[in-house]
Amino acid sequence: MRMTRESYAKEVWKAVLAVREGAKDITCPHEDCSEKLRIFSTSIQAGTTIVCSQHGVIFRE
């Protein structure tokens, strides 16, 4: 069964919250993807970018 847009958005938000809490090992929220996400925090103004090596940018604030 494919992931709906809403369930994918919820999983992305869980990853964002985990990053904000300081988690380091976060798995990509895409279905059947076990890649660890890379987190880039550049500055307060630029924010945080969460990237999957297979799917690209997952979240940018």
N, C-alpha and C positions, 0 to 999 in steps of 0.2 A: 504494500500500500504506500502510495506517495505521500510525502509530507505536504500539508496544506500551507498556504501562505501565512496563515495565522499561527500555526504551530511552529513554523520556521522562525517567525518574528519573536515568538516567546523564547525559543531556544537561543536566539542571538542575544536577546535581552538578558537571559541568565548568564551568558558568557560575559557580557558587559559588566554586570553586577559582580561576577567573580573577579574580574580584572580590578575593579574598584576596591574590592576587599583584599587584594594583594595576591590572589592565586596566580601561580606560574604555569602549571600544566593544565591547559584547557583544550579540549578536543573540538574540532570543527562541528558545527551544528547541522551540516548537510547530512542527509541520509546516506548511509554506507560509507562515510568518510571517517577515518580514524587519525587524520593528520592533527598534530599539535599546532595550535594557533601561535603566531608570532605577534608580539605586542610592541608597538612603537609609541613611546611617549616623547614628544619632541620639546614642547614647551607648554606653558599655561595657555597661551593664545592659540597654538596649533592644535592642542588636545592630544587625543589618543587614537591610534589606528590599529585595528585588529585584522590580521591577514592570515589566510589559509594558503599554503603553497600550491594547492590544486585549484582552488576556487577564487583566489584573489582577495580583494578587500571585502571583509565581512561587515565591518562597522568603522565609521570615522566620525569623530566629534570635534 
